[in-house]
Amino acid sequence: MKKVTFLLTIALFIILCHVPVFADSLRCGCNVVTTGDTKFDVIKTCGEPLLREFVGVQTVKQGASWTSINIEQWTYDMGDCQFPKILIFYGPTLAGIEYGKK
């Protein structure tokens, strides 16, 4: 079990090394979403995104079996004077938040 946990940790580290630096929270009005929140929580807090994009699939081992996790990017327009925010989801979970290009 320790070996599987170690390998999953290394795989996640490698994946995240290829992604730009993330902020760990996003303010939507008076509320905040953070990494670890679900898609449901994000929509409830921030509303529908401007754009949803399917990025790919990550296959991970869970116990004795392998499972596929969809990776999505949601883009939120934060207004005229702010950069858009891109939310990265691994399955139903918010894994990271990055700044988009103006």
Residue frames as a rotation matrix with the C-alpha (Angstrom) as fourth column:
MET 1
0.570 0.822 0.000 0.00
0.822 -0.570 0.000 0.00
0.000 0.000 -1.000 0.00
LYS 2
0.397 -0.497 -0.772 2.85
0.177 -0.784 0.595 2.39
-0.901 -0.373 -0.223 0.81
LYS 3
-0.652 -0.679 0.338 4.37
0.424 0.044 0.905 1.74
-0.629 0.733 0.259 -2.62
VAL 4
-0.129 0.701 0.702 1.08
0.970 -0.060 0.237 2.55
0.208 0.711 -0.672 -4.40
THR 5
0.778 0.404 -0.481 0.65
0.547 -0.812 0.202 5.75
-0.309 -0.420 -0.853 -2.39
PHE 6
-0.019 -0.891 -0.453 4.24
0.153 -0.450 0.880 6.74
-0.988 -0.052 0.145 -3.14
LEU 7
-0.697 -0.252 0.672 3.81
0.655 0.160 0.739 6.09
-0.293 0.955 0.053 -6.88
LEU 8
0.295 0.878 0.377 0.55
0.932 -0.351 0.088 8.07
0.210 0.326 -0.922 -7.00
THR 9
0.659 -0.134 -0.740 2.23
0.322 -0.839 0.438 10.96
-0.679 -0.527 -0.510 -5.20
ILE 10
-0.455 -0.889 -0.055 5.12
0.230 -0.177 0.957 10.94
-0.861 0.422 0.285 -7.68
ALA 11
-0.454 0.351 0.819 2.71
0.890 0.140 0.433 10.77
0.038 0.926 -0.376 -10.65
LEU 12
0.660 0.743 -0.112 0.70
0.750 -0.658 0.064 13.71
-0.026 -0.126 -0.992 -9.32
PHE 13
0.311 -0.654 -0.689 3.90
0.178 -0.672 0.718 15.70
-0.934 -0.346 -0.092 -8.72
ILE 14
-0.686 -0.591 0.426 5.04
0.487 0.062 0.871 15.08
-0.541 0.805 0.245 -12.31
ILE 15
-0.016 0.776 0.631 1.65
0.973 -0.132 0.187 16.15
0.229 0.617 -0.753 -13.69
LEU 16
0.808 0.411 -0.423 1.59
0.537 -0.809 0.239 19.34
-0.244 -0.420 -0.874 -11.63
CYS 17
-0.094 -0.920 -0.381 5.16
0.378 -0.387 0.841 20.24
-0.921 -0.065 0.384 -12.65
HIS 18
-0.712 -0.154 0.685 3.92
0.698 -0.061 0.713 20.74
-0.068 0.986 0.151 -16.21
VAL 19
0.354 0.894 0.275 1.23
0.839 -0.433 0.328 23.18
0.413 0.115 -0.904 -15.16
PRO 20
-0.263 -0.446 0.856 1.86
0.066 -0.893 -0.445 26.89
0.963 -0.061 0.264 -14.46
VAL 21
-0.959 -0.172 -0.225 1.86
0.235 -0.040 -0.971 28.06
0.158 -0.984 0.079 -10.85
PHE 22
-0.118 0.993 -0.015 -1.60
0.584 0.082 0.807 27.97
0.803 0.087 -0.590 -9.32
ALA 23
-0.541 0.209 0.815 -3.30
-0.719 -0.618 -0.318 30.24
0.437 -0.758 0.484 -6.92
ASP 24
-0.933 0.175 -0.315 -5.17
0.272 0.915 -0.297 28.17
0.236 -0.363 -0.901 -4.37
SER 25
-0.282 0.898 -0.339 -8.35
0.686 -0.058 -0.726 30.22
-0.671 -0.437 -0.599 -4.15
LEU 26
-0.785 0.167 0.597 -10.68
0.421 -0.563 0.711 32.39
0.455 0.809 0.372 -6.22
ARG 27
-0.694 0.570 -0.441 -12.99
0.167 -0.468 -0.868 35.08
-0.701 -0.676 0.229 -4.92
CYS 28
-0.654 0.629 0.420 -16.43
0.521 -0.028 0.853 35.20
0.548 0.777 -0.310 -6.54
GLY 29
0.329 0.736 0.591 -18.31
-0.013 -0.623 0.782 38.16
0.944 -0.265 -0.195 -5.10
CYS 30
0.310 -0.145 0.940 -18.31
-0.910 -0.332 0.249 37.70
0.276 -0.932 -0.235 -1.32
ASN 31
0.867 0.076 0.492 -17.50
-0.263 0.909 0.322 33.99
-0.423 -0.409 0.809 -1.50
VAL 32
-0.072 -0.960 -0.272 -14.33
-0.977 0.012 0.215 31.99
-0.203 0.281 -0.938 -2.17
VAL 33
0.977 0.176 -0.123 -13.64
-0.198 0.959 -0.203 28.67
0.083 0.223 0.971 -3.88
THR 34
0.151 -0.961 0.233 -10.45
-0.901 -0.036 0.433 26.78
-0.407 -0.275 -0.871 -3.14
THR 35
-0.361 -0.355 -0.862 -8.63
-0.680 0.733 -0.017 23.78
0.638 0.580 -0.506 -4.50
GLY 36
-0.998 0.067 -0.016 -10.35
0.063 0.791 -0.609 20.64
-0.028 -0.608 -0.793 -3.29
ASP 37
-0.315 0.939 -0.139 -13.84
-0.531 -0.295 -0.794 22.05
-0.786 -0.176 0.592 -3.88
THR 38
-0.350 0.292 0.890 -16.19
0.621 0.784 -0.013 20.17
-0.701 0.548 -0.455 -6.22
LYS 39
-0.860 0.125 0.495 -17.62
0.403 -0.427 0.809 21.34
0.312 0.895 0.317 -9.54
PHE 40
0.147 0.983 -0.109 -20.97
0.811 -0.056 0.583 21.67
0.567 -0.175 -0.805 -7.79
ASP 41
0.268 -0.117 -0.956 -19.45
0.804 -0.520 0.289 23.98
-0.531 -0.846 -0.045 -5.15
VAL 42
-0.763 -0.631 -0.141 -17.76
0.430 -0.657 0.619 26.12
-0.483 0.412 0.773 -7.83
ILE 43
-0.612 0.606 0.508 -20.95
0.468 -0.240 0.851 26.54
0.637 0.758 -0.136 -9.88
LYS 44
0.377 0.769 -0.516 -22.94
0.878 -0.120 0.463 27.29
0.294 -0.628 -0.721 -6.74
THR 45
0.159 -0.423 -0.892 -20.39
0.681 -0.607 0.409 29.92
-0.714 -0.673 0.192 -5.69
CYS 46
-0.604 -0.596 -0.530 -19.25
0.034 -0.683 0.730 31.45
-0.797 0.423 0.432 -9.00
GLY 47
0.426 0.799 -0.425 -21.99
-0.527 -0.164 -0.834 30.54
-0.736 0.579 0.351 -11.47
GLU 48
0.809 -0.072 0.583 -21.48
0.458 0.700 -0.548 29.02
-0.369 0.710 0.599 -14.91
PRO 49
-0.190 -0.946 -0.262 -18.06
0.346 -0.314 0.884 29.56
-0.919 0.078 0.388 -16.52
LEU 50
0.180 0.127 -0.975 -17.58
-0.730 -0.648 -0.219 31.49
-0.660 0.751 -0.024 -19.74
LEU 51
0.247 -0.219 -0.944 -15.94
-0.814 0.482 -0.325 28.41
0.526 0.848 -0.059 -21.31
ARG 52
0.480 -0.150 0.865 -15.55
-0.497 0.766 0.408 24.71
-0.723 -0.625 0.293 -20.43
GLU 53
0.292 -0.461 -0.838 -12.84
-0.877 0.222 -0.427 22.73
0.383 0.860 -0.339 -22.20
PHE 54
0.965 -0.086 0.248 -12.04
-0.006 0.937 0.350 19.03
-0.263 -0.340 0.903 -22.03
VAL 55
0.368 -0.912 -0.178 -8.25
-0.909 -0.394 0.138 18.76
-0.196 0.111 -0.974 -21.75
GLY 56
-0.307 -0.498 -0.811 -7.64
-0.618 0.753 -0.228 15.02
0.724 0.431 -0.539 -21.54
VAL 57
0.840 0.526 -0.134 -7.81
-0.292 0.646 0.706 11.90
0.458 -0.554 0.696 -19.44
GLN 58
-0.277 -0.888 0.369 -5.49
-0.888 0.089 -0.452 10.79
0.368 -0.452 -0.812 -16.65
THR 59
0.530 0.391 -0.752 -5.39
-0.128 0.914 0.385 7.09
0.838 -0.108 0.535 -15.75
VAL 60
-0.286 -0.581 0.762 -4.60
-0.878 -0.160 -0.451 6.34
0.384 -0.798 -0.465 -12.11
LYS 61
-0.412 0.082 -0.908 -4.49
0.187 0.982 0.004 3.17
0.892 -0.168 -0.420 -10.08
GLN 62
-0.124 0.452 0.883 -6.96
-0.926 -0.373 0.060 2.96
0.357 -0.810 0.465 -7.19
GLY 63
0.356 0.163 0.920 -6.39
-0.640 0.760 0.114 -0.15
-0.680 -0.629 0.375 -5.15
ALA 64
-0.272 -0.435 0.858 -6.23
0.208 0.845 0.494 -3.15
-0.940 0.313 -0.140 -7.48
SER 65
0.303 0.474 0.827 -7.86
0.904 0.132 -0.407 -1.44
-0.302 0.871 -0.388 -10.46
TRP 66
-0.844 -0.537 0.019 -7.19
0.493 -0.761 0.422 1.45
-0.213 0.365 0.906 -12.83
THR 67
0.295 0.948 -0.121 -9.61
0.799 -0.314 -0.512 4.32
-0.523 0.055 -0.850 -13.35
SER 68
-0.448 -0.376 0.811 -9.73
0.804 -0.566 0.182 7.21
0.391 0.734 0.556 -15.81
ILE 69
0.030 0.382 -0.924 -10.19
0.687 -0.679 -0.259 10.77
-0.726 -0.626 -0.283 -14.61
ASN 70
0.414 0.186 0.891 -11.34
0.829 -0.481 -0.285 13.50
0.375 0.857 -0.353 -17.00
ILE 71
-0.447 -0.578 -0.683 -9.36
0.720 -0.686 0.109 16.74
-0.531 -0.443 0.723 -16.89
GLU 72
0.388 0.655 0.648 -11.24
0.874 -0.485 -0.033 19.98
0.293 0.579 -0.761 -17.64
GLN 73
-0.831 -0.509 -0.225 -10.45
0.549 -0.816 -0.181 23.68
-0.091 -0.273 0.958 -17.73
TRP 74
0.378 0.924 0.051 -13.13
0.925 -0.379 0.017 26.22
0.035 0.041 -0.999 -16.88
THR 75
-0.710 -0.608 0.356 -12.54
0.620 -0.779 -0.094 29.87
0.334 0.154 0.930 -17.75
TYR 76
0.349 0.766 -0.540 -14.13
0.905 -0.425 -0.017 32.71
-0.243 -0.483 -0.841 -15.77
ASP 77
-0.138 -0.284 0.949 -14.13
0.515 -0.839 -0.176 36.33
0.846 0.465 0.262 -16.98
MET 78
-0.160 -0.022 -0.987 -13.34
0.984 -0.081 -0.158 38.39
-0.077 -0.996 0.034 -13.89
GLY 79
0.705 0.491 -0.512 -14.11
0.462 -0.866 -0.194 41.81
-0.539 -0.099 -0.836 -15.38
ASP 80
0.944 -0.214 0.251 -12.42
0.100 -0.538 -0.837 44.57
0.314 0.816 -0.486 -17.38
CYS 81
0.471 -0.792 0.388 -9.43
-0.788 -0.576 -0.218 45.24
0.396 -0.203 -0.896 -15.13
GLN 82
0.158 -0.395 0.905 -8.59
-0.699 0.603 0.386 41.66
-0.698 -0.693 -0.181 -14.16
PHE 83
-0.707 -0.443 -0.551 -7.08
-0.695 0.579 0.427 38.65
0.130 0.685 -0.717 -15.86
PRO 84
0.415 0.823 -0.388 -9.43
-0.687 0.563 0.460 35.74
0.597 0.076 0.799 -16.55
LYS 85
-0.229 -0.426 0.875 -9.13
-0.868 0.496 0.014 32.81
-0.440 -0.757 -0.483 -14.16
ILE 86
0.030 0.155 -0.987 -8.74
-0.660 0.745 0.096 29.24
0.750 0.649 0.125 -15.40
LEU 87
0.156 0.126 0.980 -9.88
-0.899 0.429 0.088 26.50
-0.409 -0.894 0.180 -13.05
ILE 88
-0.435 -0.403 -0.805 -8.41
-0.685 0.729 0.006 23.02
0.584 0.554 -0.593 -13.57
PHE 89
0.366 0.638 0.678 -10.54
-0.895 0.441 0.068 20.04
-0.256 -0.631 0.732 -12.56
TYR 90
-0.798 -0.452 -0.398 -9.35
-0.502 0.865 0.024 16.46
0.334 0.219 -0.917 -12.13
GLY 91
-0.594 0.724 -0.351 -12.61
0.727 0.670 0.151 14.54
0.344 -0.165 -0.924 -12.18
PRO 92
0.435 0.882 0.182 -15.10
0.673 -0.453 0.584 16.41
0.598 -0.131 -0.791 -10.00
THR 93
0.559 -0.281 -0.780 -12.42
0.727 -0.284 0.624 18.14
-0.397 -0.917 0.046 -7.90
LEU 94
0.942 -0.274 0.193 -10.84
-0.160 -0.875 -0.458 21.58
0.294 0.400 -0.868 -8.36
ALA 95
0.594 -0.786 -0.172 -7.11
0.804 0.572 0.163 20.88
-0.030 -0.235 0.971 -8.59
GLY 96
-0.466 -0.821 -0.331 -5.75
0.774 -0.559 0.298 24.32
-0.429 -0.117 0.896 -9.44
ILE 97
0.779 0.614 -0.127 -6.44
0.512 -0.740 -0.437 27.93
-0.362 0.276 -0.890 -10.39
GLU 98
-0.372 -0.923 0.093 -4.28
0.813 -0.276 0.513 29.95
-0.448 0.267 0.853 -12.77
TYR 99
0.016 0.296 -0.955 -4.36
-0.176 -0.939 -0.294 33.34
-0.984 0.173 0.037 -14.43
GLY 100
0.436 0.175 0.883 -5.37
0.809 0.353 -0.470 33.47
-0.394 0.919 0.013 -18.09
LYS 101
-0.717 -0.670 0.192 -4.16
0.672 -0.592 0.445 35.92
-0.185 0.448 0.875 -20.71
LYS 102
-0.138 0.625 -0.768 -5.83
0.126 -0.759 -0.639 39.30
-0.982 -0.185 0.026 -21.11
